Amino acid sequence: MSELLLAKDGQVYTGYDSLAGPQFCTPTFIGCSACIGANVVGGSVVLTVSVNTPFGGVTKSFQIGSGGSFTWQPFSKFKVVISINNFSEQGGSFSFDAGIQVCIDVPFLGWKCAGYSYHFSIPGSHLLKAAAEPSDADLTNQLILQLLLAKETNTCNCH
C-alpha cells in the first residue's frame, strides 16, 4: 500500500492504493447491511466481509480454498453466516456461489436473519496483474472484464 496522501484543493491524483475484486452488498436490513468481496491473492481466494451499522462498521478477511460454511460474529447481537458452494478453480481463475445471512438479535424476538446469494467469478492472476503496477490499459481491460463477468453472473436473490 502506498503512503497516504494529503488531498489538496484543485490537485489531480493518479494511480491507486490497491485493486479490489468483485463485491456484493446486501440491501439494508434493520439499519444494517453486509458486503462481501473476493480477490485472488497469492493463488488463494480471499473474502473480505464488511458489516455496516448505523453506528459504524467493521471488516474481516478470510482465506478460502474450498466450500463450506462459517459464522463471523463481530458484535454480540450481530452475526454474519457465510456459505461457499460450487467452489472451482480452472487455470488460475476461481468461481463459487456465496450465500450470506445477516442476523440481528432482536430483544424478545430472538435472532432475525435475511439471506442473500451471489455468484463470484474471479479472473486468475494471469489476467489480473495487480501484484505489479499495471498500466492504464491493463487496469482498463481488467475493469471491463470484471464488468462483463458481473453482468453475466449477477444473480442477486434479494427477496
Secondary structure, 3 states (H helix, E strand, C coil): CCCCCCCCCCCCCCCCCCCCCCEEECCCECCEEEEEEEEEECCEEEEEEEEEECCEEEEEEEEECCCEEEEEEEECCEEEEEEEEEEEEECCEEEEEEEEEEEEEECCCEEEEEEEEEEEEECCCCCCCCCCCCCHHHHHHHHHHHHHHHHHHCCCCCC
